[in-house]
Amino acid sequence: MDFITWTDKMSVGVDSLDADHKKLLGIFNRLHRLIREKDETEKLSLIIEELDEYAGYHFNTEEKILSLCKYPDLEVHKTHHEKISKTLSKFMAKHKKGTDLAKNLEFYDFVSDWMLRHVLGEDRKYVEHISNRNNKKVG
């Protein structure tokens, strides 16, 4: 069973970004299952690396779309992405030095908070702006 299940409330109204968010949630849910199962093998390292790589790809894509839509709070949104990326990089470095992230509640809280607070909070802030831009193009 997934820890976080995608709902329509998470949608930002852009299919490609919703697909990215679904993929990130999928990676997180796989990570959650491994941690719950106490699988401390290289699978955990691979999933953490996948999360880091896909997050970078997603943040870049999202920022390009927001730039094209002339989102007024883009710089603030970029700052949130940079903070997430830096924190994830710190955890990656700790993991490579031997820290067992499967037992690290701080890491787990960080990823949970990112998935829930950022996607449901920060990303939802641009939904109305994008929707209004799309309606102006159509109407």
N, C-alpha and C positions, 0 to 999 in steps of 0.2 A: 504494500500500500504506500502511495506517495505521501510525503510529508506536507507538500504544498501542491494543491491541485489547481490547474488553470481554470479561471472563470471569466466570463465576459466582462466583469468589472475591471479586469486587468488590461483589457484591450485599450490601445492608444489610437485605434482607428487607421493605422497604417499596416497593411498586411505583412510587409517585410519585417517591420519592427515587432509586431506581434509574434511572428515566427521565431525571431531571435529570442524574445522573452520566453517563449515556450521551450526553446532549446536550452536556454540557461536554466530554466526550472527543471528540465529533464536531467541535466548534468548535476544540479544540486540534489535532486531526489536520488540519483544513483550514488552520490557521495554520502547522503544520509543513510542509505541502505548499507553501504560498506561500513560506515562508522557504527551503526547499530549492530551489525553482524560481527563487529570487531575484526574485520578483515584488514590487517595491517600490512598487507603485501604490497607489491609494486602497483597493483590495481589502483590503490589510493593515490599514489604519486601520479599515475597517468591521468586520473580524473581531475586532480588538482591542476595539473598542467593544462588539461583541456579547458577547464573553467577559466584559467588565466588567459589562455589564447583566445577563446571565444569571446570573453568579456572585452578584450582589446578590439577585436573585429567589430563587435556590436557597438561599442562606444563610438568608434570612428564612423560607422554607418549612420548611427542616430544623429551625431553631430553634423554630418553632411546634410542630412534631410532637414534638420532644424535650421541650418544655415540657409538652405534653399528657400525655406518657408519664412525666412526673416524673423525667426523666433526672438523676441526682445530679451529674453532671459538666458540666451544661449551661453554666455560667459559664466553665469552662475551654474548652469547645468554642467558645463565642462569642468568646473571646479569640483562638483560632486563626483564626476567620473574620475578625475585625477586622484581624489582622496581614496576612492574605492581601489583604484589600480595600485596606488602606493601601499595601501594596507595589505592587499592581496600579495604584492611582491614581497613584503616583509614576512608574511606567513610562508610564502614559497621558500624564501631563504632559510627560515627556521627549519622548515621541513627537510631541506637538502642537507642541513647540518645535523639532522637526526632527531629533531623534535617530533614527537608522535602527535600529529594533528588529530588523530582519531580520538585522543584523550584530552584534547585542548578545547575546553568549553568556550574560550575567548574566540577561537577561530570559528567554531560552529555558530556562536552568537553573531559574529560579524557577517557570515554568509547568509544566515537567516534574515538578519536585519536588512542586508542589501537586497535580497530577493523580495522581501515584503515592503519595507519602507521606501526603497528607491523606486521600484516598479509601481507600487500602489500609491506612492506619494509624489515623488519628484517627477516621474514620467507622466503621471496623470495631469500635471500642471500644464503641459503643452497640448493636451488633447483639444481643448476649445480653440486654441489658436490655429492649429492645423485644420480643424473642422471648418472654421470660418474662412480660412484661405481657400480650401477646396470648394466651399459653397460660392465664393466670389468668382472662382474660375468657371464653375458650372453655370451659375446664374447670371 
